[in-house]
Amino acid sequence: MFRIRKLFKFEAAHILEGAYSEVCTATIHGHSYKIELFLVAKELNTDEMVLDFKHLGGMWACYDHALFLPPSMDSQPYRKNSTSRVFQLGANPTAEVMARHFYVTVNDYLQDKHSDEYNRRFWVEKVRVHETDTGWAEYKPEEPRDG
């Protein structure tokens, strides 16, 4: 089994509906997010790679300087124009929820861009979201994809 890891970084903010810390629910606050993407394959492609890293880069720009809001919060005041980067993920935008969101988003992106290769050769194993240098959350499906 082959495994690759790619690290992405961006700045973003969120506010939570509920958290132990009142600061997290009372104010919009930001993090320097680090996203680790893990891909695995049983066999390498013709270039002797799981997947060329260049295929993973373009999908992250939309999250830089974005705002993640809970579904109960009105996003309209934050949408100044068509370039506003405001996301509502259908759940409280915790690191855990963001990890699941990025897993699904990466999976869909790779299936659209590399469907033939994807179905035969590699798959997303997990996504890890670092909100701080000392804390991260990870999402990995309960039943791994049978590659």
C-alpha angles and dihedrals in degrees: 000000000000123000131189129186127202124190122211126186132199141151118242142151136221143173123214130219093216134009140145090250113067089207090067092056099037101051142030106250135178140228137193095238123206117194120197115199119195121197125183135194138179091214136024123242124247089278090055092250137115087225132328108259090227089074091064103051107075098063099066103062093084091064097053109109090358129147122228115203133186114252091248093060122090107243096190096091088057096049101086095161143342092286095058111123105217121150132188109188098192092256140050104303097240122150088259093054091045091052090055091045092052091046091055093042093050091045092052093044093052094045090052095046100036106020097148094046093039096055093047107035126014141022142186108266100185146326125228122199119201113198092174137008090263103038134059141159126210136202123202122159115252092235110045117224111261104238 
